[in-house]
Amino acid sequence: MKVHPEEKISFSGDQMTLVVDSRRVTVALRTVSPRRAAATAKQRMNYEISPSGYGIHWPELDEDRSVDALLGIKHSPKTKFAESVAENITSPAACRPRR
């Protein structure tokens, strides 16, 4: 399952725009990547999105960025234990006093 199902990246001048999870985020290249800021248009557009959707890799620039960092969010991996704890905390039975 992809964390970020659809990603599109475009560049205009010194800005990079990322469209993911129905959100559009534009960042100044010099603040997130001096290497990408100095790259050619061809080098910038040569990117690969990881199969999981977590990251973007620019092979010609030997650079990686996490999508979460660009969006300003943090994902936590879900585990069976975490799901069980969350389910028990939010269930009405968990709120009843013990006898």
PADORO-201274 format. One record per residue: residue number from 1; x negated, z, y negated of N, C-alpha, C in turn. Coordinates in nm, 4 decimals. Each point is the difference from the previous one (the first is absolute). Last residue first. Layout:
BEGIN
SITE   k     n_c1     n_c3     n_c2    ca_c1    ca_c3    ca_c2     c_c1     c_c3     c_c2
SITE NUM        X        Z        Y        X        Z        Y        X        Z        Y
...
***
This chain:
BEGIN
SITE   k     n_c1     n_c3     n_c2    ca_c1    ca_c3    ca_c2     c_c1     c_c3     c_c2
SITE  99   1.5123   3.8217   0.2879   0.0631   0.1291   0.0342  -0.0789   0.0708   0.1054
SITE  98  -0.0935  -0.3883  -0.4238  -0.0117   0.0350   0.1422   0.0642   0.1355   0.0239
SITE  97   0.1388  -0.3699  -0.3937  -0.0796   0.1200   0.0298  -0.0017   0.0266   0.1502
SITE  96   0.0411  -0.5007  -0.2075   0.0821   0.1144   0.0404  -0.0889   0.1213   0.0268
SITE  95  -0.1590  -0.4482  -0.1073   0.0324   0.0813  -0.1169   0.0816   0.1240   0.0354
SITE  94  -0.1299  -0.3475   0.3112  -0.1221   0.0669  -0.0441   0.0268   0.0938  -0.1165
SITE  93   0.3420  -0.2820   0.1726  -0.0290   0.1090   0.0930  -0.1235   0.0785  -0.0427
SITE  92   0.1315  -0.3999  -0.2314   0.0786   0.1178  -0.0361  -0.0294   0.1194   0.0906
SITE  91  -0.3836  -0.3692  -0.0890   0.1245   0.0100   0.0761   0.0754   0.1265  -0.0400
SITE  90  -0.4412  -0.1436  -0.1641   0.1160  -0.0516  -0.0729   0.1304   0.0120   0.0765
SITE  89  -0.4217   0.1459   0.1830   0.0104   0.0621  -0.1322   0.1273  -0.0437  -0.0704
SITE  88  -0.1146  -0.1929   0.4182   0.0418   0.1393   0.0143   0.0170   0.0694  -0.1342
SITE  87  -0.1653  -0.4447   0.0101   0.1368   0.0010   0.0517   0.0524   0.1430   0.0100
SITE  86  -0.4509  -0.0665  -0.1194   0.0891  -0.0424  -0.1084   0.1457   0.0056   0.0438
SITE  85  -0.3252   0.0871   0.3282   0.0016   0.1068  -0.1001   0.0962  -0.0351  -0.1119
SITE  84  -0.0740  -0.3291   0.3227   0.0733   0.1117   0.0579   0.0117   0.1147  -0.1000
SITE  83  -0.2636  -0.3733  -0.1144   0.1418  -0.0368  -0.0010   0.0852   0.1144   0.0535
SITE  82  -0.4655   0.0522   0.0175   0.0466   0.0034  -0.1391   0.1478  -0.0344  -0.0090
SITE  81  -0.2043  -0.0361   0.4252   0.0055   0.1390  -0.0436   0.0549   0.0103  -0.1419
SITE  80  -0.0812  -0.4269   0.1809   0.1177   0.0606   0.0636   0.0151   0.1445  -0.0465
SITE  79  -0.2443  -0.3090  -0.3418  -0.0244   0.0381   0.1384   0.1282   0.0589   0.0562
SITE  78  -0.1907  -0.3234  -0.4441   0.1061   0.0758   0.0656  -0.0405   0.0275   0.1440
SITE  77  -0.3116  -0.0753  -0.4624   0.0384  -0.0535   0.1307   0.1061   0.0886   0.0639
SITE  76  -0.0439  -0.0646  -0.5267  -0.0506   0.0894   0.1036   0.0416  -0.0574   0.1345
SITE  75  -0.0821  -0.2120  -0.5263   0.0759   0.0051   0.1251  -0.0662   0.1006   0.0925
SITE  74   0.0102  -0.0887  -0.5596  -0.0766   0.0451   0.1159   0.0930   0.0069   0.1197
SITE  73  -0.0517  -0.2709  -0.5248   0.0753   0.0830   0.0939  -0.0905   0.0439   0.1140
SITE  72  -0.0698  -0.3280  -0.3819   0.0024   0.1383  -0.0464   0.0819   0.0917   0.0889
SITE  71  -0.1257  -0.4854   0.0317   0.1373   0.0357  -0.0369   0.0101   0.1422  -0.0539
SITE  70  -0.4160  -0.1666   0.1556   0.0414  -0.0905  -0.1072   0.1412   0.0313  -0.0486
SITE  69  -0.1679   0.2397   0.3696  -0.0736   0.0361  -0.1215   0.0410  -0.0882  -0.1173
SITE  68   0.1819  -0.0993   0.4265   0.0515   0.1267  -0.0517  -0.0687   0.0381  -0.1311
SITE  67  -0.1575  -0.3690   0.2443   0.1214  -0.0334  -0.0748   0.0575   0.1271  -0.0611
SITE  66  -0.5269  -0.0560   0.0976   0.1231   0.0428   0.0666   0.1180  -0.0347  -0.0898
SITE  65  -0.4851  -0.2635   0.0373   0.0817   0.0901  -0.0817   0.1223   0.0396   0.0803
SITE  64  -0.5355  -0.2554   0.0450   0.1280   0.0416   0.0567   0.0708   0.0922  -0.0986
SITE  63  -0.4410  -0.3948   0.0382   0.0705   0.1082  -0.0681   0.1349   0.0255   0.0662
SITE  62  -0.3710  -0.3645   0.0076  -0.0261   0.1163   0.0840   0.0622   0.1250  -0.0626
SITE  61   0.0287  -0.4729  -0.1406  -0.0479   0.1054  -0.0898  -0.0413   0.1254   0.0763
SITE  60   0.1813  -0.3821   0.2211  -0.1110  -0.0542  -0.0801  -0.0603   0.1050  -0.0926
SITE  59   0.3859   0.1138   0.2715  -0.1222  -0.0239   0.0771  -0.1174  -0.0515  -0.0828
SITE  58   0.4275   0.3173  -0.1020  -0.0526  -0.1226  -0.0610  -0.1332  -0.0287   0.0686
SITE  57   0.4687   0.3115   0.1269  -0.1438  -0.0254   0.0114  -0.0331  -0.1334  -0.0648
SITE  56   0.4044   0.4211   0.0280  -0.0293  -0.1385  -0.0370  -0.1517  -0.0149   0.0029
SITE  55   0.3890   0.3727   0.2405  -0.1123  -0.0382  -0.0839  -0.0118  -0.1485  -0.0244
SITE  54   0.3578   0.2400   0.2536  -0.0619   0.1069  -0.0784  -0.1045  -0.0499  -0.0988
SITE  53   0.2730  -0.2371   0.3493   0.0508  -0.0027  -0.1364  -0.0618   0.1062  -0.0888
SITE  52  -0.0823  -0.1404   0.4777   0.0859   0.1168  -0.0214   0.0635  -0.0003  -0.1387
SITE  51  -0.3137  -0.3419   0.1308   0.1213  -0.0095   0.0820   0.0965   0.1167  -0.0214
SITE  50  -0.3231  -0.1463  -0.4050  -0.0165   0.0576   0.1337   0.1302  -0.0082   0.0785
SITE  49  -0.1478  -0.3534  -0.3743   0.0764   0.1242   0.0063  -0.0106   0.0528   0.1423
SITE  48  -0.3358  -0.3309  -0.3084   0.0712   0.0193   0.1264   0.0722   0.1333  -0.0066
SITE  47  -0.2301  -0.4014  -0.3672   0.0204   0.1376   0.0452   0.0774   0.0006   0.1308
SITE  46  -0.1890  -0.3324  -0.3996  -0.0369   0.0050   0.1413   0.0078   0.1454   0.0467
SITE  45   0.0691  -0.1218  -0.4554   0.1148  -0.0419   0.0811  -0.0299  -0.0032   0.1499
SITE  44  -0.3415   0.1115  -0.3224   0.1105   0.0961  -0.0145   0.1158  -0.0337   0.0936
SITE  43  -0.3670  -0.2999  -0.0299  -0.0378   0.1231   0.0694   0.1125   0.1038  -0.0053
SITE  42   0.0578  -0.4004  -0.2441   0.0002  -0.0280   0.1439  -0.0340   0.1257   0.0801
SITE  41  -0.0289   0.0155  -0.4696   0.1406  -0.0055   0.0421   0.0094  -0.0224   0.1508
SITE  40  -0.4453   0.2364  -0.1560   0.0671  -0.1256  -0.0341   0.1454   0.0074   0.0476
SITE  39  -0.2690   0.4579  -0.1350   0.0122  -0.1038   0.1034   0.0668  -0.1264  -0.0533
SITE  38  -0.0768   0.4409  -0.2223  -0.1041  -0.1009  -0.0205   0.0109  -0.1175   0.0971
SITE  37   0.3002   0.3690   0.0274   0.0112  -0.0460  -0.1387  -0.1001  -0.1124  -0.0270
SITE  36  -0.0126   0.2298   0.4117   0.1088  -0.0975  -0.0042   0.0187  -0.0553  -0.1409
SITE  35  -0.3188   0.3365   0.0517  -0.0424  -0.1145   0.0817   0.1071  -0.1090  -0.0020
SITE  34   0.0831   0.4214  -0.2061  -0.0884  -0.0847  -0.0809  -0.0440  -0.1255   0.0757
SITE  33   0.4328   0.3186   0.0717  -0.1048  -0.0707   0.0725  -0.0836  -0.0883  -0.0922
SITE  32   0.3584   0.3061  -0.1411   0.0070   0.0204   0.1453  -0.1135  -0.0668   0.0759
SITE  31   0.0439  -0.0227  -0.4831   0.0198   0.1417   0.0320   0.0035   0.0257   0.1504
SITE  30  -0.0418  -0.4422  -0.1891  -0.1216   0.0756  -0.0311   0.0148   0.1483   0.0337
SITE  29   0.3721  -0.3065   0.0475  -0.1035  -0.0124   0.1032  -0.1221   0.0866  -0.0288
SITE  28   0.5058   0.1105  -0.1462  -0.1148  -0.0675  -0.0608  -0.1127  -0.0008   0.1031
SITE  27   0.5276   0.0079   0.1445  -0.1147   0.0839  -0.0348  -0.1082  -0.0856  -0.0640
SITE  26   0.5621   0.0175   0.1670  -0.1064  -0.0782  -0.0619  -0.1106   0.0955  -0.0442
SITE  25   0.4576  -0.0244   0.3530  -0.1001   0.0829  -0.0657  -0.1087  -0.0915  -0.0541
SITE  24   0.5330   0.0041   0.2239  -0.1038  -0.0831  -0.0608  -0.0931   0.0923  -0.0781
SITE  23   0.3736   0.0473   0.4413  -0.0595   0.0517  -0.1236  -0.1055  -0.0976  -0.0485
SITE  22   0.2518  -0.0092   0.4261   0.0895  -0.0311  -0.1127  -0.0485   0.0588  -0.1319
SITE  21  -0.2729   0.0152   0.3937   0.1106   0.0963   0.0082   0.0968  -0.0160  -0.1171
SITE  20  -0.4068  -0.2549  -0.1282   0.0148   0.0596   0.1326   0.1122   0.1027  -0.0043
SITE  19  -0.3354  -0.3487  -0.3129   0.1433   0.0183   0.0251   0.0143   0.0471   0.1436
SITE  18  -0.4054  -0.0320  -0.4058   0.0318   0.0209   0.1406   0.1500   0.0229   0.0108
SITE  17  -0.3943  -0.2043  -0.3697   0.1369   0.0449   0.0227   0.0259   0.0028   0.1494
SITE  16  -0.4412   0.0050  -0.3724   0.0458  -0.0283   0.1348   0.1409   0.0566   0.0128
SITE  15  -0.3502  -0.1636  -0.4395   0.0987   0.0861   0.0647   0.0339  -0.0478   0.1409
SITE  14  -0.2763  -0.2015  -0.3708  -0.0692   0.1167   0.0546   0.0960   0.0976   0.0683
SITE  13   0.1462  -0.4996  -0.0327  -0.1016   0.0545  -0.0896  -0.0731   0.1148   0.0656
SITE  12   0.3540  -0.0851   0.2889   0.0171  -0.0677  -0.1281  -0.0981   0.0628  -0.0974
SITE  11   0.1579  -0.0140   0.5674  -0.0953   0.0354  -0.1038   0.0293  -0.0817  -0.1242
SITE  10   0.2622   0.1937   0.4891  -0.0311  -0.1094  -0.0918  -0.0934   0.0535  -0.1079
SITE   9   0.2469   0.1240   0.5187  -0.0985   0.0325  -0.1018  -0.0213  -0.1225  -0.0859
SITE   8   0.3667   0.2396   0.3807  -0.0455  -0.1214  -0.0677  -0.0943   0.0443  -0.1103
SITE   7   0.2636   0.2080   0.4775  -0.0883   0.0147  -0.1139  -0.0361  -0.1364  -0.0555
SITE   6   0.3532   0.2823   0.3594  -0.0272  -0.1273  -0.0675  -0.0863   0.0254  -0.1216
SITE   5   0.0982   0.3638   0.3204   0.0345  -0.1244   0.0687  -0.0351  -0.1291  -0.0715
SITE   4  -0.1998   0.5033   0.0419   0.0433  -0.0780  -0.1159   0.0300  -0.1406   0.0504
SITE   3  -0.0981   0.2933   0.3325   0.0349   0.1000  -0.1005   0.0539  -0.0678  -0.1248
SITE   2   0.0307  -0.1969   0.5096  -0.0762  -0.0071  -0.1237   0.0495   0.1043  -0.0989
SITE   1   0.0020  -0.0069   0.5580   0.0832   0.0000  -0.1181  -0.0878   0.0000  -0.1247
***
